[in-house]
Amino acid sequence: MKILQLTNRIPYPLNDGGNIGVHYYTEGYLDAGVLLSMLAMNTTRHWVDTGKLPALYRRLQRFEVIKVDNRVRPLDAFLNLFSGKSYNITRFISADFEKALIRLLKEADYDIVQLEGLYLVPYIPVIRKNSKAKISIRQHNIEYRIWERLAARATNPLKKWYLSLLTRRLKRFELQHINDYDIVLPISRKDEDDYKKLGCRVPLFLHPFGIDISNLPFYGYKPPQDISLYHIGAMDWLPNQESVDWLLEQVMPVLRKELPRLKLYLAGRNMPDRYFQLNMENVIVLGEVPDALAFECDKSILVVPLLSGGGVRIKIFQAMAMGKMIITTSVGVEGIEAENGRHILLADTAADFVAAVRRAVNDPPLIAAIGQEARRLIEEQYDRQKLIAGLLERYSRLITA
């Protein structure tokens, strides 16, 4: 099978959920014997030195990168107010990317063109005009829902108005194109149900994130290891900033009084300067780490106090596979069939979050037990090899229909 993967950034390094989510398919397809090509944007906001990419990219049939300047510019953002278009989407429209796409489609007959998210949707007419390939879209989340939650929680009136405007336009775009694909790959049952309710009539194939267990060692808690908290994620994503701010303002002050030796480590690319200037006791701000696995291996508890966002949190899948205890919110665990108290600990309020951390710190065997159950869940339900094989079988039926 020949697949062309379109991405709005190079999915490397593997230090945030977005990159890991795309890499899951790239590596999974190649391991399954797919003849895979990739056309990727190398954007200003997520610039990658292509000379430092791993050997995986040399296994691709074709790999092309197009520079795209997607910076948020005040003047462009202001002028966009009068256009009626979604500014979230227009920043990824590139004439150079379109030309490269046309050339690739004319040079090879692809069976599937897989769009890695909503920001590639403007290129569907180009694909239809220049190829007979079936178009699939991998939806990590329903995009406008993230902005709905951000707008709802905003307290500054001007910011609330602007976020609401972005949300309305993004929602309109997302719903206008909801039936433009040949197949949609929702990542959770909730997203699958939501797509149906929103009017999606094209085939849906539930395809949750999967883990390559063979390449992910078990790093469960082992007494008398010091107990620590950690958070890792792309810190230019507003929901992550919102959750870290909530953690620092509502949870950590209480924990510092009750558990004065407990440390919180903050990691993630594009960490805003304000976090480095915190100077808070027992809060260690590292910013981007070169190796997420090495960073996580000796930490005890992943905290994901997500208040907005959508889809699933890939970092939770990875931490579960590593045997870590995770404390998160109901929003954070969306799309993961995990049982509270067995595979994960849920806490939706600051008081509940403090109580969950306190419970874990006072009961180290619980940290180990939940980590072991989390790993078992990943092995039984989220094995990448099995999931990719199932998806390729569904693609085969789509192609021959």
N, C-alpha and C positions, 0 to 999 in steps of 0.2 A: 504494500500500500504506500502511496506517495502522499505526504501531508506537507502543506506549507503553513508554518506557524507565524502569525503576525503579532508583534508585541510593541507596546508603546514605550518600552525601555529595555535595555539589555538586562536580562534576569541574573545579574551578578554584581557584587558578591552576595553570597547567601546569608545576608544579615537582617532580612526583614521578611514578613509573610508574603508580600507581593512577589518578590523575586523567587522565594522558595516555591510558591504556588505555580509559577510558570515553569521553573526548573523541573518540577515534578513530572510534567508532561514531556519536556525535552529529553530528560534522561530516561524516563519510562518508555517512551516511544523507541528511542535508539536501542535500548536493551531488548525490546520486543522485536527488533528487526525491521522497523519502519524506515522507509527511505524519506528522511525528514530534512526539510529546508527551513530556514528562518530569515525573515526580514524584520529587523528591529530598528526602532528609533533610538538614537543616542541623544537624549535630551539634555538641555542645559541644567535642569534641576537634578537629574540623576546621571550625570556624566560618568562614563566608564572608559578607562584606558584599555582599548581592545588588545593591546600588546600583552596584557597581563591576564587574559582569559585562560581558563584551564583547557586541557586537552580535549575535553568533551566537545568543544565547538569545532574541532577539526574532524569530528565524526559526522558532522552534518554534510548533506549533499551540497547544499549551497548555504552560505551565511553572509548576509549583506547588512550593513549598518548605514543608516542615514542620519546625519546631524539635523536635529530639530530644536529650534529655540522656543521653548515653551515657558519662559519666565513670565511671571505675573507682572505686567507693566501698568503703572497707575493710569497712563493716558489711554492705553488699550482697554483697560477695565472700565474707564469712564465712558469712552465712546461706545463700548458694547452695551451700555445701559439703554441706548437708543436703537439698538439693532433688533431686539427681540430674540436673538440667538443665545444659546447656552455658552457662556464664556468657558465653562469647564471643558466643553468639547472642542470649541474653535481653536484652542491653544495647541491641539494635536493635529490640525489640518496642515499638510505640507505638500507642496507641489513636487518637491524632490522625492518624497516618499511615494507619491502616486506614480511618478515616472518609473521608479525602480520596481514597483509592484507590477505595472503593466509589462515591463520587460521580462520579469520572472515568469509571469503567467503565459507569455507568448513562447518562452523558451522550453517550457516543460508542461506536461499534462498532469495536473495534480488531481487526486481523488477527493481530497478534503482540504479546504482552507479554514484553519482554526483561528478565530479571533480571540485574543487574550483580553477580553473585557470590552466595555462599552465604548472606549475611546478610539477603537478601530472601526466602529460602525460607519463613519462617513465614507469609508472605502468600499462598501458593499456594491454600489453601482459599477465601480471599476472592475470588481471581480466578476460580476454578472456579465458585463460586456465582453470581457477578455478570456473567460474560462467557463468550462462546463462543470467545474468542481462543485461539490456540495459545500455549503457554508455552515460551520458550527460556531457557536460562541460559548466560551467558558465564562460563566457568571459566578464570580467569587461572592458577589452580593448584589442586591438590588440597590443600585448606586444612589438614587435620589433619597432613599430611606436614611442613609448616613447623614445627608445634609438636612433632612427634616428634623432629626434628633438634635443636631447641632443648633439649628435655628430655634428650636423649642427651648433649649437650655440657655441660650444667649440672654444676658441681662442688659447689655448696652443697647439702647433703642436703635441706633444707627446700624450697628452690627447685626442686630436681629432682623432689621428690614432688608439689609443686603443679602444675608444668608437665606432669607425667605425668598427673595427674588431669584437667586441662583438655584434654589431648590425647585421652584415652579418651572423654570426654564429647562432644567435638567430632567425633571419628571416628564414634561411634555415631550422632550426628545426621546427619552427612554420608552415611553408608551407608544409614540408614533412608529417606532421601529421594532416593536416587540414581536412582530410576525414576519420580519424580513429575513429570517434565517431558515435553514433546512432542518436544523436541530439545535436545541438549547441544552446546555449541560449545567443545571443547577447543582450546587455543592451541598445542599441540605434539603431535608424533607419540607422544612418550613418555606424555603425559597421556592421549591417546586410547587407547593400549594399556593403560594402568593402569586406566582406567574400565571397559574390557571385563573385565579380570581381577577387578575389584572387584564385578562383577555387574551392570553397566549394560546393560540390554536395550533401551532406547529409542534412536532414531536418533542417531548421532554425526556431526557435520560438522566436520572439521578446519578451523579458521579462524585461521591465525597472525596476529600483529600486522602491520599494514602501515604504510608511511610515505607521506605525501604529498610526494613528491620535489620537486614544483614549488614548494613553500613552504619548502624546507629547503636553504639554500645549502651548497656544498662548502667546508669549512674545514680542508682537509688541511694537514699540516705543510709549511712552506716555510722552508728554511734562509735566513739564519742565525738564525731565531727561537729564543729560549731554550726549552729543553726543560723541561717541568714536568709533574707528576702532578696529577690531580684526582679527587675522588670527590663525587658528588651523589646524593642520595636522601632519602626521608622518614626522618628520624632518630628518629621515635617508633615505627618498626618495628624490633622486636628483632633480626632478622637483620642489618639494616644497622648497628646499634650493635655487634653481635658482630664483624662483619667489619672495621669501622673500628678497634675495640680491638685486634684481631689485627694489623692493619696497623701501628698505632702501637707496639705492644709487640714484635712479632716481626720486622718488616721495616724500618721507618724507622731504628731505631738502627744497623743495619748499613749502610744506604744513606747515612746522615749521615757515616759514617767514609769510605766509598769515594767518594761523590759529594757533597762538602760544599756545593755550590752548588745542588743539586737541591731544588726546592720542592714541597710537597704542599698543595693547596688543598682544604678541606673545606666543602661547601655542602649545604644541605637544610633543610626546614622542621622546626620543633620540635626544634632542636638542643639536647640537654641541656646545662645550665650547665657540667657538668664538662669539656666540650670547650673552652669558652671560657677556662677556667682552666688549660689545659695548659701554656702558656708554653714550648712545645717549639720549638727552633731549626728554621727552615725549614718549619714547619707553620703555615699561615694558615687560621684558622677563621672563616668568614664567616657561617654560619648560613643563614637563608632569603635567597635572592636574588630580586629582583623579576622578572628575565628570565633564565631558564636558558640560553637560546640565546646571549645576550650574555656570560654568564659563561663558557660553554664555548668560544666561538669562538677565543680566543687561547691555550687550553691545549693541550698536546700529546698526553698519554696518559691515557685514562680507566682507573682501577684499580677493579676490582670483585672484591675478595677474599672472595666470598660462601662461607660455610661451611655455612649452612642456608638453608631457604627452598624454594620450589617454583615451577613454572610457568616463565615467561621474564622476563628483565629488560628492560623496555621501554627503559630508559636506554641499554642496549647497542645496541639497534636504532637509536636516534636518533644515538648517537655514530658508529656505522658509516655511517649515511647522511651524516653531516657529514664523513666521511673521517678520523676519528680512529683512532689505534691504541688497541686495548683489550687490557689484560692482566687476565685473570680466571681463576677456578677452573672445574673441571668442573661444579660446581653452578651457577655463574654462567652458563655457556653452554648449559645444558639448554634444549632446544626451539629452538635456533638452529642451522641447518645450515651452520655455519662450519668451515672447515678450519684447524687449528692451524698457524701459521707462514705461512699465506697470507692469511686474513681476520682473524686474531686470534692472540694469544699465550696459551697456557694454562700455569698454574702452580698446583699444589695444595699445595705446602709453602712454608714461609718461604724456604728456600734457593733453591727454584725461582723464587719471586717476585722475590727479589733478583737472581737470574741473568737473568731476563727483562727487568727494568728496566735492568740493566747493559748487556745486549745492545742494547737500544733506544737508550740514551744514547750508546753508543759507535758506533752505526751510524745516523745521522740519515736517510740515504736509505731505510733499512728502514721507519722510521716512516711516511714518505711513501708507500712502495710498498704496505704493508699497508693504509693508509688508503684508497688508491685501489681496491684489490681489495675492501675492505669495502663501499665505496659501490657498486661494480659488482654485488655480490651482492644488495644491497637493491633496486637497480633491476630486476634480473632475476627475483627471487623474492618480494619483499615490497612490491609496488606496491599502495597502498591502493585505488585506483580499481578495479583488476581484482578484488581480493579482495572488496570490498563488492558488486560486480556478481554475483560467483559466489554469495555468501551470499543475496542477494535472490532469485536464481533458485531456490535451494534452499528458501527460505521460500515462494515461490509454489507449488512442488510440494507442500509440507507443507500449505498452506492448502486446496488443491484435492483432496487425497488422500481 
